[in-house]
Amino acid sequence: MAVDYDSHPAELVHTGNVDPKIGIDELKLAIPPQCFKPSWTKALPLLVQDLAFATFLTFLAFYAIPSISNGLSREVAWQVYGFAQGIVWTGLWIIGHDNGHGSFFPSKVANHISGYLLHTFLMTPYFSWRSTHRRHHIYANNMKLDHNYVPPRRDDYMRAFWSKAKGVEELCEDAPIVTFFRIVLQQVIGFPWYLLVNITAAPTSLPKKPSKVALGNSHFAPWGSLFRAEEASLVFGSDAGLAAMATLLYFCGQHIGSGTVARLYVLPYLWVNHWIVAITYLHHTHPDLPKFEAESWNFIKGATSTVDRSFGPFGFVSRFFWHDIIDHHVCHHLFSRIPCYHLKEASEAIIPLMGDMYHADKDSMFLSGLWESFTKCQWVEPDANKSGNANDGKLWYKGGPSPPPEVRMAQRGWYFLPW
């Protein structure tokens, strides 16, 4: 059975309620009807805006930066370009994300063409990612079936350390410098690593048994563990697009120099990876948000156990370039077919109905939020002090040192290399 992209998740799994009088239907009725309607007149200007900024920055960097005579100033200019272009490209990736949900354009064909081209340009396998991301939206925060940011339990967490400690209480905290470099590692290679080995997914979330062969759990494997047989052609098509993009970059390097290509493309590409991980990690990881045992989970519990953020000084960036996805992620999880340009209006309509099930952290700055989540959200277990009942199926984040990522991957048996 293929992935169902058209039905609302509440039609596919147990729905649940916000309270006895408010369920998914009541939330939907509170949202203005136009919020569910993709619009050419709203979508096209956003896409053109982002493409125009990206083109302007590319030409400015290509023609202006090499003419800077001072070597240090020239290198600083390249770094500023990479940062700025990374912000713009992240906005393009977010548009591709909406294309994957079928929400950006009124046309399904236009969504797929746009999403495929944008994500391929940013080295993301569009159809492969779309498949696992859809399953994440259906089963968000389900410890057994979610595809993103599924944390280890106490025993799995302990086994991730080569230590004789008898309990987590005996583990030493990471030195701040160690935590810093672990965060940098996550931010730089986290997204490509996820695409390569699906590292943050629950092993029981896959259509097939997890593979122990090279790239067997990869988004690039048409017949791997992540996809059903009927999806193989779409995965292959995604791979072909990435191969074409890599070839294009190679020929550009032959024509204008590999160093120039590295500065024009690789620098902002690394920033895109950083922002994708930062945005998704902070939306789904917070000390006050639970995960759920499969037996106690329902769609509304999972969707509302995400958190709306605001990145402080980046507030303007998130609203203008990242199309409101930072500030209104809870609404996006409840109704993923609402286009990003309608999210603010839709979110403001349902927040008053959600009561304590709505979560937002608009006070934490970006870096402090990242540090808090990384140090306080390493593993989960029941906590009667937070739930009032240790048997309610909620699992709460606990802090501790970060396991070496290669150990965590090996512990799951999700190998990147065949040995």
C-alpha positions in Angstrom: 0.0 0.0 0.0 1.5 3.3 -1.1 1.8 6.4 1.2 -1.4 8.3 1.3 -0.5 12.0 0.6 -4.0 13.3 0.2 -6.0 12.3 3.3 -5.7 14.3 6.5 -3.7 12.2 9.1 -6.8 12.2 11.3 -8.5 10.1 8.7 -5.8 7.5 8.8 -5.0 7.1 12.6 -6.7 7.6 15.9 -7.4 11.4 16.2 -7.9 12.3 19.8 -9.1 15.6 21.1 -7.9 18.9 22.5 -10.6 18.5 25.1 -14.0 16.7 25.2 -15.6 19.5 23.2 -12.8 20.3 20.8 -11.4 17.9 18.2 -9.8 18.3 14.8 -13.1 19.2 13.2 -13.7 22.1 15.6 -10.1 23.4 15.0 -10.6 23.2 11.3 -13.9 25.1 11.5 -12.2 27.9 13.5 -9.8 28.5 10.6 -10.9 30.9 7.8 -11.7 28.8 4.8 -9.4 30.7 2.5 -6.4 29.5 4.6 -6.8 26.0 3.1 -6.7 27.3 -0.5 -3.4 27.6 -2.3 -3.1 30.8 -4.3 -1.1 31.5 -7.4 -1.1 35.2 -6.6 0.5 34.6 -3.2 2.7 31.7 -4.1 4.4 33.0 -7.2 5.6 36.3 -5.7 7.2 34.4 -2.8 9.0 32.1 -5.2 10.1 35.0 -7.5 11.2 37.0 -4.5 13.5 34.2 -3.2 14.8 33.4 -6.6 15.5 37.1 -7.2 17.4 37.5 -4.0 19.4 34.3 -4.7 20.3 35.4 -8.2 21.3 38.9 -7.0 23.6 37.5 -4.3 25.2 35.0 -6.7 26.0 37.7 -9.3 27.2 40.1 -6.6 29.5 37.6 -5.1 30.8 36.3 -8.4 31.7 39.7 -9.9 32.4 41.8 -6.8 34.1 39.7 -4.2 37.1 38.6 -6.4 37.9 42.2 -7.1 38.5 42.9 -3.4 42.3 43.4 -3.2 42.8 42.6 0.5 42.9 38.9 1.1 41.3 39.0 4.6 38.6 41.3 3.5 37.9 39.2 0.5 37.6 36.0 2.7 35.3 37.8 5.1 33.1 38.9 2.2 32.8 35.3 1.0 31.7 34.2 4.5 29.1 37.0 4.6 27.9 35.9 1.2 27.6 32.3 2.4 25.7 33.2 5.4 23.3 35.5 3.6 22.8 33.1 0.7 22.2 30.3 3.1 19.3 32.2 4.6 17.8 32.8 1.1 18.3 29.2 0.0 16.7 27.9 3.2 13.6 29.9 2.2 13.7 28.1 -1.2 14.0 24.8 0.6 11.0 25.7 2.7 9.0 26.4 -0.4 10.1 23.0 -1.7 8.9 21.6 1.6 5.4 23.1 1.0 5.5 21.7 -2.5 6.0 18.3 -1.0 2.9 18.8 1.1 1.0 19.8 -2.0 0.1 23.1 -0.4 2.1 25.8 -2.1 0.5 25.9 -5.6 -3.1 25.0 -6.5 -1.7 22.5 -9.1 -0.2 19.2 -8.1 2.0 19.1 -11.2 3.3 22.6 -10.4 4.1 21.6 -6.8 6.0 18.5 -7.9 8.0 20.4 -10.6 8.9 23.3 -8.2 9.7 21.0 -5.3 11.8 18.6 -7.4 13.8 21.5 -8.9 14.3 23.4 -5.7 15.2 20.4 -3.5 17.4 18.9 -6.2 19.3 22.2 -6.5 19.9 21.9 -2.7 20.9 18.3 -2.9 17.7 16.9 -1.2 16.1 13.9 -2.8 12.6 15.4 -3.2 10.4 12.4 -3.6 12.3 10.2 -1.1 12.3 12.9 1.5 8.6 13.6 0.8 7.7 10.0 1.6 9.4 9.8 5.0 8.3 13.4 5.9 4.7 12.5 5.2 5.0 9.6 7.6 6.6 11.9 10.2 3.5 14.1 9.9 1.1 11.2 10.4 3.0 9.8 13.4 4.7 12.8 15.0 6.1 12.0 18.5 5.1 8.4 18.3 8.1 6.5 19.8 7.4 3.5 17.6 6.4 5.0 14.3 7.9 8.6 14.0 10.6 9.2 11.5 12.2 12.3 13.1 14.0 13.0 16.4 13.0 9.8 18.2 15.2 9.8 21.4 16.7 6.8 23.1 15.2 5.4 26.3 17.3 5.1 29.5 18.8 1.6 28.7 19.6 2.5 25.1 21.1 5.7 26.2 23.3 4.0 28.8 24.5 1.4 26.2 25.6 4.2 24.0 28.5 4.9 26.4 31.6 2.7 26.8 31.3 3.2 30.6 31.0 1.1 33.7 28.6 3.6 35.2 25.6 1.8 36.8 23.2 4.6 36.1 22.8 7.8 34.2 23.3 9.7 37.5 27.0 8.5 37.4 27.7 9.8 34.0 29.7 13.0 33.9 28.4 16.0 32.1 30.2 17.0 28.9 32.6 19.9 29.2 31.1 23.0 27.5 33.7 22.7 24.7 32.7 19.1 24.0 29.0 20.1 23.9 29.9 23.0 21.6 31.7 20.7 19.1 28.9 18.1 19.3 26.4 20.8 18.4 28.6 22.0 15.5 28.8 18.4 14.2 25.0 18.0 14.4 24.4 21.3 12.6 27.0 20.8 9.8 26.3 17.2 8.9 23.1 16.4 10.6 20.8 16.6 7.6 23.1 14.8 5.1 23.6 12.1 7.7 19.8 11.8 8.2 19.4 11.4 4.4 22.2 8.8 4.3 21.2 6.6 7.3 17.8 7.9 8.6 19.5 8.1 12.0 16.8 9.8 14.0 13.9 7.5 13.0 12.4 4.7 15.1 13.6 1.4 13.7 10.0 0.1 13.8 8.8 3.0 11.7 10.1 1.5 8.4 8.0 -0.4 5.9 10.7 -3.1 5.9 13.2 -4.6 8.3 16.1 -2.2 9.0 19.0 -3.0 6.8 22.6 -3.6 7.9 24.2 -3.2 4.5 25.8 0.0 3.2 23.1 2.7 2.5 20.4 0.2 3.1 18.5 2.6 5.3 19.2 5.6 3.0 16.9 8.0 1.3 18.9 7.2 -1.8 18.2 3.5 -1.9 15.2 2.7 -4.2 14.8 -0.8 -2.8 16.0 0.0 0.7 14.2 -0.3 4.0 12.6 3.1 3.9 10.4 2.6 0.9 7.7 0.4 -0.5 8.4 -1.4 -3.8 6.0 0.9 -5.7 8.1 4.0 -4.6 11.3 2.7 -6.2 10.9 4.7 -9.4 10.3 8.0 -7.5 13.4 7.4 -5.4 15.4 6.6 -8.5 14.1 9.8 -10.1 15.2 11.8 -7.0 18.7 10.2 -7.2 18.9 11.0 -10.9 18.2 14.6 -10.2 21.0 14.7 -7.6 23.4 13.0 -10.0 22.6 15.7 -12.6 23.1 18.5 -10.1 26.5 17.0 -9.0 27.5 16.8 -12.6 26.5 20.4 -13.2 28.6 21.5 -10.2 31.5 19.5 -11.6 31.3 21.2 -15.0 30.9 24.6 -13.3 34.1 23.8 -11.4 35.9 23.0 -14.6 34.7 26.3 -16.1 35.1 28.8 -13.3 37.3 26.9 -10.9 36.5 24.5 -8.1 37.4 27.1 -5.5 34.8 29.5 -6.8 32.2 26.8 -6.9 33.0 25.9 -3.3 32.5 29.5 -2.2 29.4 30.1 -4.4 27.7 26.9 -3.7 29.2 24.8 -0.8 29.4 27.7 1.7 25.6 28.5 1.5 24.8 24.8 1.2 26.4 24.2 4.6 24.4 27.0 6.1 21.2 25.5 4.6 22.0 22.2 6.3 22.5 24.1 9.6 19.2 25.9 9.4 17.2 22.8 8.4 18.6 20.9 11.4 18.2 23.9 13.8 14.6 24.6 12.7 13.4 21.0 12.9 15.4 20.1 16.0 14.1 23.1 18.0 10.5 22.5 16.8 10.5 18.9 18.1 12.9 19.0 21.0 12.1 20.8 24.3 12.4 19.8 27.9 8.6 20.5 28.4 7.4 18.4 25.5 6.7 14.7 25.8 7.1 11.8 23.4 4.4 9.1 23.6 4.3 5.3 23.8 2.5 4.0 20.7 -0.4 2.6 22.8 -1.2 6.1 24.4 -0.4 8.2 21.3 -3.0 9.8 19.1 -2.7 12.3 16.2 -3.6 15.5 18.2 -1.2 14.5 21.1 1.6 14.1 18.7 1.0 17.2 16.6 0.6 19.5 19.6 3.8 18.2 21.2 5.7 20.4 18.9 6.7 24.0 19.8 6.4 27.3 18.1 9.6 29.2 18.2 10.9 32.7 17.5 14.6 33.2 16.8 14.9 36.6 18.5 16.8 38.9 16.1 16.1 36.4 13.4 12.3 37.1 13.8 12.3 39.2 10.6 14.3 36.6 8.8 12.0 33.8 9.8 8.9 35.8 8.8 10.2 37.3 5.5 12.7 34.7 4.2 11.4 31.5 5.9 7.8 32.2 5.4 6.4 32.0 8.9 7.4 28.3 9.4 9.4 29.0 12.6 6.6 30.8 14.5 3.7 28.6 13.5 4.9 25.0 13.4 2.1 23.6 15.7 -0.6 24.7 13.2 1.5 23.2 10.4 1.6 19.9 12.1 -2.2 19.9 12.7 -3.0 21.0 9.1 0.0 20.5 6.8 -2.0 21.3 3.7 -2.3 25.0 4.8 0.2 27.0 2.7 3.0 28.8 4.5 1.6 32.2 3.5 -1.6 31.4 5.4 -0.1 29.8 8.5 -0.1 33.0 10.6 -3.8 33.6 10.1 -4.7 30.0 10.7 -2.5 29.7 13.7 -3.9 32.7 15.4 -7.4 31.3 14.8 -6.9 28.1 16.7 -4.5 29.0 19.5 -7.3 30.3 21.7 -9.0 26.9 21.4 -6.0 24.8 22.3 -5.5 25.8 25.9 -2.6 23.9 27.6 -2.1 21.8 24.5 -0.5 24.7 22.7 3.2 25.1 23.2 5.4 28.1 22.3 8.8 29.3 23.4 9.1 32.8 22.0 11.5 34.0 24.7 14.5 31.8 24.1 17.2 33.2 21.8 18.3 30.8 19.1 21.6 29.8 20.6 20.3 29.5 24.1 17.4 27.4 22.9 19.8 25.1 20.9 22.0 24.7 24.0 19.1 24.0 26.3 17.6 21.3 24.0 21.0 19.7 23.4 22.0 19.5 27.0 18.5 18.7 28.6 17.0 16.5 25.9 19.2 13.4 25.5 16.9 10.5 26.5 13.4 9.9 27.7 11.5 8.0 30.4 8.2 8.3 32.3 8.1 11.0 34.9 5.2 11.1 37.4 6.3 14.6 38.6 5.6 16.0 35.1 2.7 13.8 34.1 1.0 13.2 37.5 0.9 9.5 36.4 4.0 7.5 35.4 1.8 5.1 33.5 0.1 7.6 31.2 2.3 6.7 28.2 4.2 10.0 28.2 8.0 10.0 28.1 9.9 13.1 29.2 13.3 14.3 28.1 16.2 14.0 30.5 19.6 15.7 30.3 23.1 14.2 30.2 26.2 14.0 28.1 25.7 13.5 24.4 26.6 10.0 23.2 29.2 9.8 20.4 27.1 9.9 17.2 28.9 6.9 15.7 28.1 4.9 18.8 24.5 5.8 18.7 24.2 4.8 15.1 26.0 1.5 15.7 23.8 0.8 18.7 20.8 0.9 16.5 22.5 -1.3 13.9 22.0 1.4 11.3 25.4 1.3 9.6 26.6 3.6 6.9 29.6 1.3 6.2 29.2 -2.4 5.6 31.5 -3.3 8.5 
